[in-house]
Amino acid sequence: MECLIPDILFTLLGHKSEILQCIVDNDSNFTDDEYIILNTEDKQLLKCFLQLAEEYQKLNTVIISCNRLQNVYTESESNRRGLYFEAFVNGMLIALRPYRNCINDIEKDLSNNKENKCLLAETLRKVEQHKPLIVAVNNILDQIELSQLHGGQILNLIHEVVCMEFLDKKVQLSLIFNQCLQVLISQLNTFFAHGIIFDPHNEFFIETKYSKSKKEFKQFSLLPSLMPSFIPLSTASKITRIGDVIKSLQHSNDQSSLINYKDISIQLYGHKKDELFSDLLNLVNVPLFTKNEFVQVIDKFYNVVDEYMLKASFNNDSFAYHMKLVRDFYLLGNGEFYKHFLNKMSSLSQKSEHSLRAVKVAFINTAQDIKMHKSMNQVFGFSSLEDEEANETTWTKIKVTFETKWPLQFIFTSSVQENYSKLFAFLSRIKRVQTNLHKIWIEKKSKSYEINAHNVQLKTNLSFLIDTLYSYLQLDVIEDEYFLLLEKLTNANDFQTIKHIHDIFQTNIMRDSFLFMEEVYLGFNRILDMCENYYRYITDITAALNPQYKQCFDELHLFFTKKPNKLVSLINIIREIHVTPKPNQFIVRLNYNNWFLQAISSDS
C-alpha cells in the first residue's frame, strides 16, 4: 500500500491517476499484481481519498482554465467570465492554500522519514479536515454555473454563504468573499473619485443614464438584479446621488473643456478625502465583513458630500434667491411684471395657440420696461410641455424653465419645473381672465349702446368669482406655504432636508390649488373658457354677431342661474373633499354670509 502514496498525493493535488481508479474499480490488471494487495479496509480508505480528490479536481480545473496565460491573449474581453468570477477563482486559490500546504507537508514528512511506514488513516484524517471547505466552495461554483450568476450576483451569493457558515469555514470563505469585494470596492473607488463607472463586463449595480437634453449632465440609476443584499436600497441610492453630484459639479465647472477630475474630488471632499478613501479601501482587509461597516463608510462619503452641497446652496443666499424667482415668476408674485407682461400678451390671449417666440419677446420687453436686471432674460425659457421642439403651443401646455446654480438642479429638476409650469399656466390664465374682466368697463365706455342689467349682474358675478379664486390661491395657498417654507429652512441642517422641504412646498400648493382634484380643476378651466368667450363677446362686435359666442353667452347665464347650477355642484365637491382645510377657505371667501350662493341662485 505504501507504494501508492505518491499517486494518492498526486491525485489529491487535482491530477488524475488511472492506477488508483482501476484499483478501486477492481480492474484485473492491477488487483492481481503481487505488489498491490489491498484488503477491504485499504480499499475503503482509497475510495475516501479519491472522493476528496474528485471534489478538488473540479475546483482545480476551473483555477487552471482561468489562470492560463494564453487566455489573456486568445480570449476577447467579451468572452471572459467577468471581473467578479475571476476574483472568485483567485479567492479559491487563496482559500485552498492550507489544503495544498497540508499535502506538501505530508510529502515532506514521507521523504524525511523513509524508514517509517505511512499510516493511511492518519493521512486521510489530515487531508479530510479540509473537505468541508472544498465541498462548500464546490457548491458555490455549482450555483454560479447553474444559475449563470454574474457580477454582483456572485458577490451576493458568497456573502450569503459566508453568513450561514460556522467559524471554521467562515474565515476561509471570507478570503474568497474579500477577493470579490475588492472588485466592488475598486469600482466604488473610481466612482467616488471621478464619477466614472469601470465596468467592462456590465457587472456593476449602477448604470449610466444619458439625458436627452444636451444641457443636462448624465446621471446614474440602479440595477437591482446586480445589487448585493448587504447594500440597502437607501445606501445604494446614496451611492448614485454621490455620482450624480460629481458629474453635475464637473458639468457646472466647465462644459466645454476637459475636466480636471483630481480637482473635483479635492473640491468635493476637502481635507477629509484621504481619510474617506482609506476607510473605503480598508473594507477588503476586514477579517469578517459586516453590512454595518459598509453602510457606515458610504454614509461618511454621503455626509461630506451633503455638507458641501448644503453650504453651496446657502452660499450668497442661492436657494433663497431661486425661491424668490419661483415666487415672482412661476407663481406670479411679481405683480408689476405680470401687469405689463399680460398687457403685451393681450393680442395673443385671443388666440387658441401662441407663438413661443412671441411669448419670449414679450417676456424680454417687459423685463426691459420695468428695468429688471438683464440676467432675467437668460434665466427663463419657454417651450411646450408636449413637444419641446414645437414653435407654438396652447397656454395651458406652456412650459417655463429657468437656469439654476449648482447644486440647486437637484432640487429644481425637470419634473419639478414641469409641475411649476402647470401652476404657472393655471395661475396666469386666471390672472389674464381677471384682467380682461376688469377691462370690460373700459372697453364698453367707448361703445354707443348700453349694457343691460343681466350683463351687469353676470359681469359682477364672474369678476367676484375670479377675484376670489385668485386671492385664495395667492394669499391662502402660495403666501402661507411660501413663508412656512422659509421658516422651515432655518432649521435645515442637510441638503436632503432642503430638497424635502421644497418638495412638500410644491406638493402642497399644487394640492390646494385643485390640480390634484381633477373634477374641480377641469371645472374651473371650463369657467375660464366661458370667461374668455364672454370677454370676446362683450368687447368684439364680430364675436357678438357669431352664433357660437352667443350660445356660450347664454350657457354662462345658465351656469349661474339654473337651479341647481354647475358652480354650486363644484363648491359641494370641494366641501366633500377633506384632504386639507385650505379649500374650505376658498368657500368661506366666496360665500361670506351666504351672499354669493344666494345671489346666483335668485338671479333668474
Beta strands, then each sheet from edge to edge (+ up, - down):
strand 1: 206-209
strand 2: 219-222
strand 3: 354-355
strand 4: 380-384
strand 5: 392-393
strand 6: 398-402
sheet 1: 1+ 2-
sheet 2: 3+ 5-
sheet 3: 4+ 6-
end
